[in-house]
């Protein structure tokens, strides 16, 4: 028997639409909007201007999140992940506790992995280890695709203190509300199945439920709407935002597919449950640390050139953006006036006629771009790489310490002072 894919897709779509009727979805969308508002506020404080309008960012977050939700739901349905066997009552409290230590631990790779490890070692909590790990894998497959397709969306320019000097960088942050569809099981009499129930092939689900139904009954899978959220945070220092996203997406996809393969194998070979469970948190942590180490060890891209001024970002609908100025361009001249520092560019803007020509260096080639200043105050809409005298900048850290971490630090400080 073949899988009735058309019926599956139709039910997935209808159930996904039902998620939009859930108040929780709009609550999570509000939290996402708040996160983007915070990013805009920080950018305004650092540079005096912001990028894309807040409404547009939230709209794209919802669109991308819906695409990701459909994709994640398809993976969960194909594998046959069952909500009753995943132990959410253990994973969520543990995830919140870990977030109180460090906010980046608010990830099912850690909480789900630890629950799976405990279950594989001791049998408690009573969860299906392969099901838990398949959920973690499916969510991270979805995240890897969302990271890859987001492009420049969610890339915020920042001034970063790196290696004892100030450099330009991009804070890559995305948040997506995720309308998910998960499976639940109901035991029904084989002779009294309701209309609309369709039979599936013997090979499905890939992850068996592991529990036999009562005599005379069959397991019937039901699709349920669930609201979730995904987030991505990274920093592009020695890579462009697009290249950094591609690397992160590829590494995360390899991790996710490896974890999914281990989960499927662990369902057949019980001795693989512990190695598969260990892969969830340890593999994720290795990935994060390796990527950060490689990015930090590289040569910063956005630093002052020997001649001209380098563009960190061309903002929104600004004149420079309309002219075709891009991140990484070096502005050599404006209307024949050399622009060797930010102050030189300001003077060139003041002296330039309404119709002007800009000479830029891009990839080793000099280009000439034509522009026009409208009546009124003149602004190109550019953020330049830092020159070293800026007073507002950020520093790299291992993540935001939560209340538990801060309490531990205070106790440690008190003990040291007492000695």
Order of alpha helices (4+ residues) and beta strands (2+ residues): alpha-alpha-alpha-alpha-alpha-alpha-beta-beta-beta-alpha-alpha-beta-alpha-beta-beta-alpha-beta-beta-beta-beta-alpha
